[in-house]
Amino acid sequence: MQPTETIWFNGKLVPWDQAQTHVLSHAIHYGSSIFEGIRSYQTATGIAIFRLQDHIKRLFDSAKIYRMPLDYSQQQIVRACKELLSANQLTNAYIRPFAFFGYGSIGVSPKQCPLEVSIAAFEWGAYLGEDSIEQGVDTAVSSWNRVAPNTLPSAAKAGGNYLSSQLIVEEYQRHGYQEAIALDARGFVSEGSGQNIFMVKDNKLITPPSTAAILTGLTRDSVFKLAQTMDLTVQEADISRESLYLADELFFTGTATEIVPIRSVDGLTIGSGRAGNITKQLQQAFFGLFSGETEDQWGWLDYL
Ligand SMILES: Cc1ncc(COP(=O)(O)O)c(C=O)c1O
């Protein structure tokens, strides 16, 4: 990670090294944090944060699920993200707003603990490797399933959920893959360790529904909308493991990941083993938002 000058911490910009918390903070022991991951881009018309309002709305939705009393409005956090980028002179950055229960009591209930709110931002390149966007990645189906319904809510982007992701990541790295695909508790396809998945079959896009233990990604939603402009049909439907093997194309979507083709699953080549035509068209439309080649008809680019 590349440190910057300052981090926004409980309403103030503090030096990077001073944004610290006590070792007995509740979140360290019980995973009681929520967060967002957002990207900014140097576009043809200035520095823009992609879908900033939607990300902050999701942060507040996560807080609602966990009944976390955020002392700030969504607009205050939106403004703080922009202030942080400007203060650190960042352009192509990754922004990490988060809230966590801090130091107060060691019991499981966080009621005696203060809710700390912070935002960090730093430069961060391609999540799955510099080549991944063009070359794609080799994946395997994880032996770890995603969370079962009514256990941990997958719609909340909460720190504790990422223990599931860590198990998945450790396993695929040990076996030499670049990412994995996890199934839900029923055995249907869910998502990657930190990204959603799409399948192309007979020129149709299919992606698992929100009930398949996924985080309903904003990049996933952007693909829905970009696909509409290309007259492509998108269907939310359960996907079986074996239909992954028979897909014409597969790709991942996520803020950190962006849009990455999947070239193999469990050692079986997907389609031609390279980014397929529909994946390429969607990548072009997505990255075109930042180069100016795709019109931002949704107001997704929030300029500093
Ligand atoms: C588990 C998980 N699923 C999906 C996503 C994709 O969501 P988004 O496109 O909003 O970044 C992410 C990344 O935030 C994630 O961590």
The ligand as a MOL file (V3000), in Angstrom:
LIG
                    3D

  0  0  0     0  0            999 V3000
M  V30 BEGIN CTAB
M  V30 COUNTS 16 16 0 0 0
M  V30 BEGIN ATOM
M  V30 1 C -17.6980 -9.9420 -1.9560 0
M  V30 2 C -17.8520 -8.9160 -3.0210 0
M  V30 3 N -18.7310 -9.1320 -4.0140 0
M  V30 4 C -18.8970 -8.2490 -5.0110 0
M  V30 5 C -18.1700 -7.0680 -5.0460 0
M  V30 6 C -18.3760 -6.1170 -6.1790 0
M  V30 7 O -19.0500 -4.9530 -5.7270 0
M  V30 8 P -18.7960 -3.5420 -6.3970 0
M  V30 9 O -18.9690 -3.7270 -7.8570 0
M  V30 10 O -19.8530 -2.6700 -5.8080 0
M  V30 11 O -17.4350 -3.1290 -6.0180 0
M  V30 12 C -17.2360 -6.8050 -4.0390 0
M  V30 13 C -16.4430 -5.5870 -4.0420 0
M  V30 14 O -16.7790 -4.6190 -3.4320 0
M  V30 15 C -17.0830 -7.7450 -2.9970 0
M  V30 16 O -16.1980 -7.5260 -2.0140 0
M  V30 END ATOM
M  V30 BEGIN BOND
M  V30 1 1 1 2
M  V30 2 1 2 3
M  V30 3 2 2 15
M  V30 4 2 3 4
M  V30 5 1 4 5
M  V30 6 1 5 6
M  V30 7 2 5 12
M  V30 8 1 6 7
M  V30 9 1 7 8
M  V30 10 2 8 9
M  V30 11 1 8 10
M  V30 12 1 8 11
M  V30 13 1 12 13
M  V30 14 1 12 15
M  V30 15 2 13 14
M  V30 16 1 15 16
M  V30 END BOND
M  V30 END CTAB
M  END
